[in-house]
């Protein structure tokens, strides 16, 4: 970790926005929180980064509306939804985009997927449904929630792309962000080299690693 002065939150977000989830996870060596792989983007190809605004919706729309009304620029709405009915659709997502929300993550279902698939706002869900939940419950928002055994706290940093969603706090991301940037630059350079005609194995200790494994020695597959 760099010994430079503490970075501003906006500076961290700007750096994080240029990082793939794979690079951050590799740098974190399994220590970071990854949401269930069943949460998939409605529109592939978008990158999501922001701070979690948590919503405990379950089977009601009132918490969703309360979270939306509170949301502002840079927020990612992270929602415990319903497994059969949708808790958000095109009007909700369009208003979220107008407010500067940078993403919506629903542990449950959304609807109006045809519109969401063209909206310039990352929306993740477990699936879609045409039916919507009722709107009768007293809202519960900005509390810790759990998605697939992974805790998400209000204000956590959320990074998402086509490979998945990573949740972290400021201390964790500062510990691993520099390493993630190194990994990303290295892999981009290797990809360019392979495209230009070099072999992946020219930069990989495959033979040495295989020999060590066959001899029963500890070893680690690594790039040179």
QUISUL-V229052 format. One record per backbone hydrogen bond with DSSP energy under -1.0 kcal/mol. NH is the residue of the N-H (numbers start at 0). CO is the residue of the C=O. Records with the same first field share a line. If there is no record, write none. Layout:
# QUISUL-V229052
NH = CO + CO
This chain:
# QUISUL-V229052
11 = 7
12 = 8
13 = 9
14 = 10
15 = 11
16 = 12
17 = 14
18 = 15
23 = 19
24 = 20
25 = 21
26 = 22
27 = 23
29 = 24
30 = 27
32 = 166
34 = 164
38 = 35
39 = 124
41 = 122
47 = 159
49 = 157
50 = 73
51 = 155
52 = 75
54 = 77
55 = 139
56 = 54
57 = 79
60 = 133
64 = 60
65 = 61
66 = 62
67 = 63
68 = 64
69 = 65
70 = 66
73 = 99
74 = 71
75 = 50
76 = 102
77 = 52
78 = 104
79 = 54
80 = 106
85 = 130
86 = 108
92 = 88
93 = 89
94 = 90
95 = 91
96 = 92
97 = 93
98 = 94
99 = 96
100 = 95
101 = 74
103 = 121
104 = 76
105 = 123
106 = 78
107 = 105
109 = 126
110 = 87
115 = 111
116 = 112
117 = 114
120 = 118
123 = 103
124 = 39
125 = 107
128 = 109
132 = 85
141 = 53
144 = 151
146 = 149
149 = 146
151 = 144
154 = 51
155 = 152
156 = 167
157 = 49
158 = 165
159 = 47
160 = 163
163 = 160
165 = 158
166 = 32
167 = 156
172 = 168
173 = 169
174 = 170
175 = 171
176 = 172
179 = 175
180 = 176
181 = 177
182 = 178
183 = 179
184 = 180
185 = 181
186 = 182
187 = 183
188 = 184
189 = 185
190 = 186
191 = 187
192 = 188
193 = 189
194 = 190
195 = 191
196 = 193
197 = 192
201 = 198
202 = 199
204 = 221
208 = 204
209 = 205
210 = 206
211 = 207
212 = 208
213 = 209
214 = 210
215 = 212
216 = 211
223 = 202
